Amino acid sequence: MIKISLLLIFTQMWWLPVPCAAQEKPVTLKIWNLHPKPIVRGTLNGKSAYFLLDTGSDINVLHSGGQKRYNFRTQKNNYEWARNYRLSTVNGLQRDLFKVHGIRMELEGTNISCDFHALDIHGIVNAVRKRTGIHIAGIIGSETMKDYFFVIDYEMEQVMLKFPKYSKSWFR
């Protein structure tokens, strides 16, 4: 009985995501602009994209206007529990968030596995472009930054991902 239990535990653990121990060296990202917030470059579905790093945001957001360019799909949250998927803006407006499907984000060749929501953030995109000349595709929020151990070094103008959350191949 004990042997069977141990075998079951082992076989179930085989399917768990594997921490990326092989990648001992931290991944370093250049900060392309620091004002108003750090901006880094990566890829979305193989296309170059810039992201605003926002420690004040819990979620990751893609500009819904980039759906064609980056080839992703959105789905309205029509379920009862999805009423929590609303965003309150600074000026008190309630906005619906859409679930994003078909997205692969990489930063310096490291797959970043996280959830994205789509929202029309053209005001933020335009303000950042006007101020920096950079067209952002979206915002990386604090949850993803915590999951991948982002360390933002303002003096060196770089971001280090100390120990990426999972290996590129999720499974052994």
N, C-alpha and C positions, 0 to 999 in steps of 0.2 A: 504494500500500500504506500509506504514512504517513497519507494523507488518510482512509482507511478506519479505521485504528487510532484516529486522533484523533476521528473521528465516533463510533466505538463508545464511547470513553472519555466523550465529552460526553453521549451518550444515557444511559449508565449513571449518570452524576453527576446527571442531571436527576431521578432517582428518589430520591436521598438526602435525608434530612431537612435542612431549611434552618435554620441558626442564626437566632435571632430578632433580627436587626439593627434591624428597624423599631421594636422596643420598647426605646428608649434609656433611658427612665426606669425605675428599679428599682421592683419591686412591693413594697409595704410591708404587712406583716401585723401586726395588733395581737396582742400576747401577752395572752391572757385570764387567765392565771395563771402564776406562775413557780415555784410550789412543789408538788410536788417537782421537776418539770421544766417547761420552757415548753410551754404549750398554745395552739394556734392554731385558728381556725375556718375552715372551708371548706365545700365541698359534696361529697357522694357521690351520684352519679346524680341531681343536682338537689335533694337534701335537705340541709339544714344539718347539719354534723357537726364535731365537735371532734377534734383530733389531738394526741397527746403527741409532742413532738420528743425523740428519744432518740439522741444521738450514739454511745452504746454499743451500739446495735443496727445490724447491717449491713442488715437486711431491713425491709420495711414489713409490718405485721401489721394485719389487721382482726379485730375480735372476731367470732367465728363466730356469736354470738348476735344479731348485727345483720343477718343474711342477709335476713330478710323485710323489715325496716324500710328497708334500703338497696337492696333488689332486686338482689342479686348471687348468682352461682352458684359452687359450689366443686367441685373435682375432686380425688379422692385420687390421689396420685402412685403408680401401681402399677408403674412401670417399675423395672428393676434399678438404673439410675443414680439413681433417686429416693431411695435409701436415705440419700443425703446431705441430704435434705429432712426432717431430724429436728432438733428443738431440744432442747438440754440446758438444763434450768432450773438455778437457783442451788442448789436442794437435790438435784440429780443426777437428776431424772426425765427420761426421754426422751419427747418428744411429737412426733406426726406433724404436719407442716404440710400444708395443703391449698392447691392453686393456686386463685386467685380469677379468675373470668371475669365479663365484663359490668359492669365498673366504670369510671366516669369521675370523676376527682377534679379539683376546681378550687380554687385558692387566689386570692382576690381577682380572679376572672374569668380567671385564667391556668390553662389545662389543664396538669396535671402528669401526664405520661405515665410510668408506672412499674409494676413488678410488685408485686402484693400477695399475701400468703399469709394464709389464715384459720387461726385458732387460738382455742381457748376461753381467753380472757384475762379471764374474769369477776372473778378475784381482783384484777387490776390495775385494771379498770374500777371495781369497787366501792371499792377503796382510794382512787383518785383522786376519785371522787364524794364519798366520806365526808370527805375532806380539803379539797376545793375547791368542792363543789356542782356540778361539771361532769361530765357523762356523756360520756366519750370513745368514739369509734367505732373508734379504732385508734392505731397508732404509726407515725410516719414515721421511718425509719432513716437512718443516715449516708450510704449510697450515693445516695439521692435528694437529700439535702441537698447533697452534693458536686456531683451532676449539675446542680442548679439554683442553685448558688452561694449557699446560705443563709448569711446573716450574722446571728447572734443578738446583739442589742444589749440586754443586761440592764438597763443604766441607763435607756434610753429605753423599755424594755418593748415592743420591736418586733423583727420579723424582716424582713430585706430579701432578696429574690431579686434579686441584682444583674443577672444576664443569664440569664433563663430558657432552658433547654436548647434547645427547639425552638419554632417558631411554632405557633399554635393549629391551623394547617392542615397540618402535617407535610410537605406537598408544595407546590411552586410552583403 
